[in-house]
Amino acid sequence: MKYNCCDYKLSPSDFTFLYEECKRCYYLKVKLNISQPSIPLPSIFSKMTGLLKDYYNRKRTEEIFSELGFKEGVVEYAERYVESKPIPLQISGRDVTCCIYGKFDILIKFDNGEYGLIDFKIGNPNEEHRKLYSRQLHAYLYALEHPTLETIERLKLSPPISVTKLGLLYFYPSEVSQLKNKGYFSFNAKIEWVEIPKDEERFLNFIKEVVELLESSEPPNLSLTCKWCEYLRKLNDEEYIDIKKRDDYYSI
């Protein structure tokens, strides 16, 4: 899909599980605006993440992150949209551009003028997922360090922006407590910080891989690991449907 600023507008959140699990579904969403059918997620996770962002917003790091080794600063923004300038690429001899557009969790402004970018995760740290979340964080990072004029004005930034701390803040429920006669039941969560090394070169190589996929004239084949592709494959398999009809008939 063509945009005013670039050929492709890429969402950081799609760089995690959608891109990794099914290149075909990713291609269809970004290039043809055909998304997988949505499955409602439990609203409790969105509620918990929203409470975290509200709690941390405008607080000093020495008050909330003293045990994690953060420099002194303040949580400047919570849950804000950022957009990058077009990223120029050459794919198969053709000039192509893409841009990053998405919403980060919290941004810290340290007292020395540098910034820290944090993404909240509800759950236990997972080394396998760290690579996927690194892509997402680097996308927000790139948009902050290469922002559009609209992003600069919206966040009142003073370029050049230098993000020197990047990582995931995990909250994993470990115990519960209840206040007597108060009507409150609490999940006490263990907090764990996972630092993400900054590597713009690696991120841009990944972006080139993504755009090379999108520049293909045809979408990738149905994935063997994607549940939606499996559904479509079985739906189009008349022999499979006939067998299922027979099995269902004899099971009555």
C-alpha positions as CSV (number, residue, x, y, z in Angstrom):
1,M,0.0,0.0,0.0
2,K,1.5,3.4,-1.0
3,Y,1.6,6.2,1.5
4,N,2.3,9.9,1.0
5,C,5.6,9.8,2.8
6,C,6.9,6.4,1.7
7,D,6.0,3.2,-0.1
8,Y,5.4,1.2,3.1
9,K,4.4,2.2,6.6
10,L,5.6,-0.4,9.0
11,S,4.3,-1.1,12.5
12,P,6.8,-2.1,15.2
13,S,4.3,-4.5,16.8
14,D,4.1,-6.5,13.6
15,F,7.8,-7.2,13.7
16,T,7.3,-9.6,16.6
17,F,5.0,-12.6,16.2
18,L,3.2,-11.8,13.0
19,Y,6.3,-11.5,10.9
20,E,8.1,-14.4,12.6
21,E,5.1,-16.8,12.4
22,C,3.8,-16.1,9.0
23,K,5.4,-14.1,6.2
24,R,2.4,-14.6,4.0
25,C,0.0,-13.1,6.6
26,Y,2.4,-10.2,7.1
27,Y,2.7,-9.5,3.4
28,L,-1.1,-9.5,3.0
29,K,-1.6,-7.1,5.9
30,V,1.1,-4.6,5.0
31,K,0.8,-4.7,1.2
32,L,-2.8,-5.5,0.5
33,N,-4.4,-4.3,3.8
34,I,-5.8,-7.8,4.5
35,S,-5.4,-8.7,8.2
36,Q,-5.9,-11.9,9.9
37,P,-9.3,-12.3,11.6
38,S,-9.0,-10.6,15.0
39,I,-9.2,-12.7,18.2
40,P,-10.3,-10.7,21.2
41,L,-7.6,-10.8,23.9
42,P,-8.5,-10.8,27.6
43,S,-8.9,-7.1,28.5
44,I,-7.1,-7.6,31.8
45,F,-3.7,-7.4,30.1
46,S,-4.5,-4.1,28.4
47,K,-5.9,-2.8,31.8
48,M,-2.7,-3.8,33.6
49,T,-0.4,-2.2,31.0
50,G,-2.5,1.0,31.1
51,L,-2.2,1.1,34.9
52,L,1.6,0.6,34.7
53,K,2.0,3.5,32.2
54,D,-0.2,5.8,34.3
55,Y,1.8,4.9,37.5
56,Y,5.2,5.5,36.0
57,N,4.4,8.6,34.0
58,R,6.2,11.8,35.2
59,K,8.0,9.9,38.1
60,R,11.7,10.2,38.8
61,T,13.9,7.2,38.0
62,E,15.6,7.4,41.4
63,E,12.1,6.9,42.9
64,I,11.0,3.9,40.8
65,F,14.1,2.4,39.1
66,S,16.8,2.9,41.8
67,E,17.5,-0.8,42.1
68,L,17.8,-1.3,38.3
69,G,20.8,1.0,37.9
70,F,19.1,3.7,35.9
71,K,20.7,7.2,35.7
72,E,18.8,10.1,37.2
73,G,15.9,11.4,35.1
74,V,12.2,11.5,34.7
75,V,9.6,9.5,32.7
76,E,8.9,12.2,30.1
77,Y,6.2,10.4,28.1
78,A,3.9,7.4,28.3
79,E,2.2,5.7,25.3
80,R,2.9,8.2,22.5
81,Y,3.0,7.7,18.7
82,V,6.2,8.3,16.8
83,E,7.0,8.2,13.1
84,S,10.3,8.0,11.4
85,K,11.6,9.9,8.3
86,P,11.5,7.7,5.2
87,I,14.2,5.0,5.1
88,P,15.7,4.8,1.6
89,L,16.5,1.4,0.3
90,Q,17.4,-0.1,-3.1
91,I,15.7,-3.4,-3.8
92,S,16.5,-5.2,-7.1
93,G,17.7,-2.0,-8.6
94,R,14.6,0.0,-7.6
95,D,14.5,2.9,-5.1
96,V,12.0,2.1,-2.3
97,T,11.2,3.9,0.9
98,C,9.5,2.8,4.1
99,C,8.8,4.5,7.4
100,I,8.2,3.4,11.0
101,Y,5.0,4.3,12.8
102,G,3.9,3.1,16.2
103,K,3.3,3.8,19.9
104,F,6.0,3.2,22.5
105,D,5.3,2.4,26.2
106,I,7.4,4.9,28.1
107,L,10.3,7.3,27.3
108,I,12.7,8.5,30.0
109,K,14.6,11.8,29.7
110,F,17.8,11.6,31.8
111,D,19.2,14.7,33.4
112,N,22.2,14.6,31.1
113,G,19.9,15.0,28.0
114,E,20.0,11.4,26.9
115,Y,16.9,9.2,26.7
116,G,15.9,5.7,27.7
117,L,13.2,3.6,26.0
118,I,11.3,1.0,27.9
119,D,8.7,-1.6,26.8
120,F,6.4,-3.3,29.4
121,K,5.8,-7.0,29.3
122,I,3.4,-9.0,31.5
123,G,5.0,-12.4,32.0
124,N,8.2,-14.2,32.5
125,P,11.4,-13.2,30.5
126,N,11.9,-15.5,27.5
127,E,15.2,-15.6,25.6
128,E,13.5,-16.7,22.4
129,H,11.1,-13.8,22.5
130,R,13.9,-11.3,23.3
131,K,15.0,-11.2,19.7
132,L,11.5,-10.4,18.5
133,Y,11.0,-7.7,21.1
134,S,14.4,-6.3,20.2
135,R,13.1,-5.6,16.6
136,Q,10.1,-3.8,18.0
137,L,12.1,-1.7,20.4
138,H,14.7,-0.8,17.7
139,A,11.8,0.4,15.5
140,Y,10.6,2.9,18.2
141,L,14.3,3.8,18.7
142,Y,14.9,4.5,15.1
143,A,11.7,6.7,14.9
144,L,12.9,8.7,17.9
145,E,16.4,9.2,16.6
146,H,15.2,9.9,13.0
147,P,11.8,11.6,13.7
148,T,9.5,13.4,11.3
149,L,8.8,17.1,12.0
150,E,5.3,16.1,13.3
151,T,6.9,13.8,15.8
152,I,9.4,16.4,16.9
153,E,6.6,19.0,17.4
154,R,4.2,16.5,19.1
155,L,6.8,15.4,21.7
156,K,8.6,18.7,21.9
157,L,11.9,17.0,21.1
158,S,15.2,18.8,20.5
159,P,17.2,16.9,17.8
160,P,19.5,15.2,17.7
161,I,18.0,12.6,20.0
162,S,20.3,10.1,21.7
163,V,18.7,7.0,23.2
164,T,21.3,5.3,25.4
165,K,19.2,2.8,27.4
166,L,16.9,0.3,25.7
167,G,15.1,-2.6,27.3
168,L,12.2,-4.6,28.5
169,L,10.6,-4.3,31.9
170,Y,8.9,-7.6,32.9
171,F,6.2,-7.9,35.5
172,Y,5.6,-11.5,36.6
173,P,2.9,-12.2,39.3
174,S,4.6,-14.2,42.1
175,E,2.3,-14.0,45.1
176,V,-1.1,-12.6,46.1
177,S,-2.3,-10.5,49.1
178,Q,-5.7,-9.4,50.4
179,L,-6.5,-6.3,52.5
180,K,-9.0,-7.3,55.2
181,N,-12.3,-5.4,55.1
182,K,-11.0,-3.3,52.1
183,G,-12.4,-5.3,49.2
184,Y,-9.0,-5.4,47.5
185,F,-7.1,-8.5,46.3
186,S,-3.6,-7.9,44.9
187,F,-1.2,-9.7,42.7
188,N,2.4,-8.9,43.7
189,A,4.7,-9.1,40.7
190,K,8.4,-9.7,40.5
191,I,10.1,-7.0,38.4
192,E,12.9,-7.9,36.0
193,W,14.9,-5.6,33.7
194,V,16.2,-7.1,30.4
195,E,18.7,-4.8,28.7
196,I,18.6,-4.7,24.8
197,P,22.0,-3.9,23.2
198,K,21.6,-1.0,20.7
199,D,22.4,-2.2,17.1
200,E,21.0,0.1,14.4
201,E,22.9,-1.6,11.6
202,R,21.4,-5.0,12.4
203,F,17.9,-3.4,12.6
204,L,18.3,-1.8,9.2
205,N,19.4,-5.1,7.7
206,F,16.2,-6.6,9.1
207,I,14.2,-3.7,7.6
208,K,15.7,-4.4,4.2
209,E,14.7,-8.1,4.5
210,V,11.1,-7.0,5.3
211,V,10.9,-4.7,2.3
212,E,12.4,-7.3,0.0
213,L,9.6,-9.6,1.0
214,L,7.0,-6.8,0.4
215,E,8.5,-6.0,-3.0
216,S,7.7,-9.5,-4.2
217,S,5.0,-9.6,-6.9
218,E,3.3,-12.5,-5.2
219,P,2.7,-13.3,-1.5
220,P,4.7,-16.2,0.0
221,N,3.1,-19.7,0.0
222,L,0.8,-20.8,2.8
223,S,2.8,-21.3,6.0
224,L,3.0,-24.8,7.5
225,T,3.0,-23.3,11.0
226,C,0.3,-20.6,10.7
227,K,-3.1,-21.6,12.1
228,W,-4.9,-19.3,9.6
229,C,-3.0,-20.7,6.7
230,E,-3.8,-24.2,7.9
231,Y,-7.5,-23.2,8.0
232,L,-7.4,-21.9,4.4
233,R,-5.5,-25.0,3.2
234,K,-8.0,-27.4,4.8
235,L,-11.0,-25.2,3.6
236,N,-9.7,-25.6,0.0
237,D,-9.0,-29.3,0.3
238,E,-12.2,-31.0,-0.9
239,E,-10.8,-34.4,0.0
240,Y,-10.2,-33.4,3.6
241,I,-13.7,-31.9,3.9
242,D,-15.3,-35.0,2.5
243,I,-13.4,-37.2,5.0
244,K,-14.5,-34.9,7.8
245,K,-18.1,-35.1,6.7
246,R,-17.9,-38.9,6.7
247,D,-16.2,-39.1,10.2
248,D,-18.8,-36.7,11.6
249,Y,-21.6,-38.8,10.2
250,Y,-20.4,-42.0,11.7
251,S,-19.7,-40.3,15.1
252,I,-23.4,-39.4,15.5
